[in-house]
Amino acid sequence: MSVLATVALYSLIVVIGALLGAMVVLWNQRPTQLVRFLAFAAGVMLGAAFFHMLPEAYEGGGWWAFALVPAGFVFLLVLERYLVAHAGEDLPGDHMSGSGRSPAQAGQVLGLTAFLGLSTHTLFDGIALGSAVEEGVGLMALLAIVAHKVPSALSLASILKTEGRSRSSILLLSVLYGLMVPAGALLYFAFDAVLRFESMAPKALAFSAGTFLYIAVSDLLPHVHRHGKDQPGRNVLALFVGLALMFGLARLMGHPAH
């Protein structure tokens, strides 16, 4: 099988995995269960940042790449608190803030920032997949990417559902999220001879890690705290399950570029 055909097949598998992760959330109709999904999503994003993205960023780019972590954090801080209403304070079901925006309008900010942050990370996973397939180790890269993308897709769908998006919108954004993998692979093949992706990837990973930390700490966990007071123990357990899952995946599979 040619390299491009292999990448196309692997990309289809990733997209299907992203859809399956989203459908788990869409099939669930219990509000308390959705709060638990958000706690799990926070654990996944924290785990992805600490156990996957930050070690790779430091290993590949050293101190200067690692220094971009607060840049990603501050970028979303400025975006949400100074350019638009803070999404974490105005998620559907929360009280209105003084911004004049409806909860649904304010909630769109969180979904957009989560989608952009996760998609940026996935784009560079696609670059790693293209490189791995070309080097003959694409199957291991595929296993690592799918293992990370399915829980991440579940996290994204949980955030999008919380902000009140329709099923069709959630499925569409989940597909677009999955399609970042073939987009990244195509970027690798198109510009490999011109640009040094290996020098760009650690910086992008570090920046994305900062956005993950902000979304988890400033948006998801406060929402879980406000709306999950009836079963706090289960929500804490869901948080640690997300962390443990990403830790286990990082230990077993490492980064797909390896």
C-alpha positions, 0 to 999 in steps of 0.5 A, spaced: 500 500 500 502 506 498 504 511 503 498 516 501 493 510 501 496 508 508 495 515 511 488 515 508 486 509 511 489 511 518 485 518 517 479 514 516 480 510 522 481 516 527 475 520 524 471 514 526 474 514 533 472 521 534 465 520 532 464 514 536 467 518 542 462 524 541 456 519 540 458 516 547 456 523 550 450 524 545 447 518 547 447 520 554 441 524 556 442 525 564 445 532 566 448 529 572 452 524 567 454 530 563 457 533 569 461 527 570 463 527 563 466 534 564 470 532 570 473 526 566 474 531 560 478 536 565 482 530 567 483 528 560 486 535 558 490 536 564 493 529 563 494 530 556 498 537 558 502 534 563 503 527 561 504 528 553 504 535 551 509 538 556 514 532 556 514 532 548 515 540 548 521 540 552 524 534 549 523 537 542 524 544 543 528 545 550 527 551 555 524 556 549 519 551 547 517 550 554 516 557 556 510 558 551 506 554 555 504 560 559 503 564 552 497 559 551 494 560 558 494 567 557 492 567 550 485 564 552 485 568 559 485 575 555 480 572 549 475 570 554 476 575 560 477 581 556 475 580 549 469 576 550 465 574 556 468 569 560 465 562 558 466 558 564 461 564 568 456 563 563 455 556 561 448 554 560 444 553 567 449 558 570 446 565 572 447 571 567 453 575 568 454 583 567 456 582 560 449 582 557 450 576 553 445 570 554 448 563 557 448 560 550 452 566 546 457 566 552 457 558 552 460 558 544 466 561 547 468 555 551 466 550 545 470 554 540 476 555 544 476 548 546 475 546 539 481 550 536 486 548 542 484 540 541 484 541 533 491 544 534 494 539 537 491 534 533 494 537 527 501 536 529 499 529 531 497 528 523 504 531 522 507 525 526 502 520 523 505 522 516 512 522 518 511 515 521 508 512 515 513 515 511 518 511 516 514 505 516 512 505 523 505 508 522 501 503 525 504 504 532 503 512 531 495 510 529 494 506 535 497 512 539 493 517 536 487 513 536 488 512 544 488 519 545 483 522 540 477 518 542 477 520 549 479 527 547 473 527 542 469 525 548 471 531 552 470 536 546 463 533 545 461 534 552 463 541 552 459 542 546 453 539 549 454 543 555 454 549 551 447 547 548 449 545 541 445 541 536 447 534 535 448 535 528 453 541 530 457 536 535 458 531 530 460 536 524 465 539 529 467 532 531 468 530 524 472 536 523 476 535 529 478 528 526 480 531 519 485 535 522 489 528 522 489 528 515 490 535 514 496 535 518 499 529 514 498 533 508 502 539 511 507 534 512 508 531 505 507 538 502 512 542 506 517 537 509 522 539 504 521 547 505 520 547 513 522 544 519 516 541 522 520 538 527 522 545 530 515 547 530 512 542 533 514 542 540 513 550 540 505 548 538 505 543 543 507 547 548 502 553 546 497 548 546 498 545 553 497 552 556 490 552 552 489 545 555 491 548 562 486 554 562 480 550 559 481 545 564 482 549 570 478 556 569 472 553 565 471 546 566 472 544 573 469 551 576 463 548 572 463 541 575 464 544 582 457 549 581 453 543 578 456 537 581 455 538 588 450 532 589 455 527 587 462 530 588 465 524 590 463 521 583 466 527 579 472 527 583 473 520 581 471 521 574 477 527 574 482 522 576 480 517 571 481 522 566 488 523 569 490 516 570 487 514 562 492 519 559 498 517 564 497 510 562 497 512 555 503 516 555 507 510 559 504 505 554 505 508 548 508 515 548 508 520 543 506 517 536 512 521 533 517 516 537 
